[in-house]
Amino acid sequence: MKKVLSIVVASVATLALITGCSATVGADKSADMESGDATLCKTAVYVGDRGNKSVLKAVESAGEKNGWRMTHFKANAMIAEKIIDNKEISTTIQVAKEHITCSKDHVPQNELENLRSSIVEELKKDKSGGRH
């Protein structure tokens, strides 16, 4: 049963990463995912071995600077919401192992790219880089 559950979890995580954000941006290691974990898409933001708390703090700060309303969703995820042209858009940003991914559903590409760039900048400000 544990093996089946592990396979299901790995499959869901892989599917989520494949359908994640679509701009390649990274922090510190320049997001060269091709030589890394084969289950990760090239679009994930590399966060190294930073702890979830530190990463989510950077994500929250970056989102708020870009006009997103940030809501803690889980210990490893946030929901970002924004109103554009009288239409509410949202994305779920999740910290998984050494990367951040986000859902792309109905979010304009330029908004995702701006958010991701801000997240990378906030992560670069956090020089400690280790687990907290």
TAMO-V25637 format. One record per backbone hydrogen bond with DSSP energy under -1.0 kcal/mol. NH is the residue of the N-H (numbers start at 1). CO is the residue of the C=O. If there is no record, write none. Layout:
nh	co
NH	CO
NH	CO
This chain:
nh	co
5	1
6	2
7	3
8	4
9	5
10	6
11	7
12	8
13	9
14	10
15	11
16	12
17	13
18	14
19	15
20	17
29	27
32	29
33	31
36	33
40	37
44	41
45	100
47	98
50	47
55	51
56	52
57	53
58	54
59	55
60	56
61	57
62	58
63	59
64	60
65	61
67	64
68	63
69	81
71	79
73	77
74	77
77	74
78	93
79	71
80	91
81	69
82	89
84	87
87	84
89	82
91	80
93	78
94	101
95	76
96	99
99	96
100	45
101	94
103	92
107	104
112	108
113	109
114	110
115	111
116	112
117	113
118	114
119	115
120	116
121	117
122	118
123	119
124	120
125	121
127	125
